[in-house]
Each structure stands twice: as C-alpha cells, then as structure tokens.
C-alpha cells in the first residue's frame, strides 16, 4: 500500500480527543503478520479492538495522542490449540480440577463453558508468554469426556472471554480411556464398538426428532396432542420431554455442526478413528497423535488435521514413539497441524506452546511454519481464523510482543495485547 493510501486509512479510522486513548499503535522492528511477507520496521494500528491498518512505519502518518508500543518482534497473539487451562487450575488440587468427570465413559453433554474459570491464575500465566487465545475444555481420559470451548485469556467472566462454545466434542481411543477391572470399555475393540453404538443412536435420535418436527409443522399431529404439548403434559416424539442432551451433541457432530476431536497416539488407534470417521462422515480432528508421522499420507488424503502433542511431551507408554520431527514430517506431507500444550496431571498442568513450537523449529520445521502452528494454522483448525491468528485489517487486535526471536530461550515477552488492550507488560 502506498504511503498516502495507508495514511488516509489511519486518518479515517482514528478519532480525536478522548477516543484516541482507546486506540493503540504497535511498532515492531520485525512484524510477522502470518498473512503475507514479513514486514521490517512495521506498524499495526488498532481501533476499537480491531486491526485497522498494517504496514511499514515509513508509510504511516503517525496520529498524535495515540498510545504507541514498541518491540523488537511483533506477532499475532499466540493460540494454544488444545489444553485444559481454566478448567484445570494452577494448584493441582481438587477444587481447581474440573477437567475430567470419571462417573461415566460417554459424556458429550458436559459443557466446558460451565467449568471454565477465567480468573484462575493459570490463565494469567500463559498470557504472560503472549498467548491470547486457548482452545480448552474437558481432558482426554474417558471415551467421550465432554465439550470444549475457545476463549481469550482475558475477561472477568466467561462471557467476556468467550469466542466459541461449544467448539468440539472430545473423545479418546487407546489406553487413555480403557477402564480397569470389569468396567467398560476394557479393550480397544470395546471402545470403538461403544463409540459406534452411540453414534448410531444419535443418528436415529436426530432422524426421529426431525420427522416429528416436520409432521408437527404440517399439522399432522392431532389437536389433542398439540394441546398436551402446549400444557407440558404430552410426550410426543418431538417435544422437549424427549430431549437427550447426550444424543443431541453427537447428532450435531454427525450433522457437521461440530468436529469430533479424538485423542489418539498409537497408529492402530489413529486407523480406528479414521475408520469410524469414514463410516459416519463427521469432521474429525486428531489430538496428540504421537505416531501420526506413520500415517501422514493417509491423513492428507482424508483431509484430517492434527492438533499435535507438545514437542517435549514425555515419551512413555503409548507416546513412546513420539518424535521431535513429527511436525516437520506432517508439514512435508501437507497435513494441516497445530502444536498444543496438552494436558498433564502435575503442577502447573499446562505447557507453553511458545516453547513447544520452538523445539519443533529446532528439529526440521521452518521458523514461519512453527509460528503458524501456534497462530494462523491453529486458528484454522479450531475454527476461529476469521477473528484471530493473523494480523489483518478487520481481525481482533490480538498481538504478542517480544524483545528478540520468540523461539530463543533468552527472549522475553514484553507485551500482550488482546482486543486492543494491553493486558500484560513484561520487563524491558
């Protein structure tokens, strides 16, 4: 964009007087927009929480009275594509551990929005590294453990933080959700059988409710039945008395309204997830997927993205064959992936995706591809790329500021901006 045009844009979007205090200009020696070329000596202009302009500093007529923040490196706000932050807390105690309900193996009706605590100090902690958006919710550990949500790492209430709810339904195939003793599921075969059975029930449930709704709309139900429905005494096929929250959520999965994210690690479990997806046709997203590099071509052909395990996850049990090079191998195969913080049952119950992506960048993944795995590619997979993930006009004003290469150990996050507000300022 030419200097005059960009200056004109800024002149139009920035107001005078008191309104200027609500606007922010961020200057960076290097700006990674994740939507085009890297900008040297760049500027990002934010108005009313949205990005109003992005360009070179020499092309920007700087408005007076606007707060200006400077940093060596500016990136989009980082995105944690899967974790349990805010549902599991900082202290690893019973009162802040709502990420996993153990009373039943199949519980898609559990809403993450009812468990998320925006005031947990773990949310503050990840924000201090430049993480502005997290996909969080019920953890792996049951065959279907519940729902997930996408939130910003700010806000005093869930409503203030919320970006998307529900985001996905979370399932687990493999040792993580196998029960001991005589409880089901006790084997992989039983896991898949139970999952298929529940999906079949959801399909039949949705068909019955649709048929009942269509019949009612056409006036096929008798006046007596309608009256009973209005009075709350009827139990016709389509009325609220027949609602099943569990089957409703799975029906939404089958209808394509929500993805099913399946935590798997062994290649045999990945294959099972692919078979179930092929049978029922829902949108599948793999979570963790330690051995996904063995099936990269199949994942590409099926169009299944991967929310990849933290690079430094412990290589034990079903993750014993994980590799630092999995991210680069998935990239080479053309598989869309993001890197997650995941879930670990120890304090502080989360990893930092900035560090996990850095290790992937040190093991075959190009710098910008590693950054994409915790910005724009993560946003695409979790379904919020229209709002976040890159620095583009009209998107949310979420930025991460660093005093050097973000993937260098000695670099510090010196600022985190969410919706145009500075929510974290580190030491400079």
Helices and strands as residue ranges (DSSP letters): H 3-13, G 17-22, E 24-32, E 39-47, E 50-56, G 57-59, E 67-76, E 78-83, G 94-96, G 112-114, H 121-127, E 131-137, E 144-152, H 158-161, E 162-172, G 175-177, H 188-217, H 223-231, G 240-242, H 245-254, E 259-264, H 267-280, E 284-288, G 292-295, H 296-302, E 305-308, G 317-319, H 326-333, E 337-339, H 353-361, H 367-372, H 376-382, E 399-402, E 413-418, E 421-425
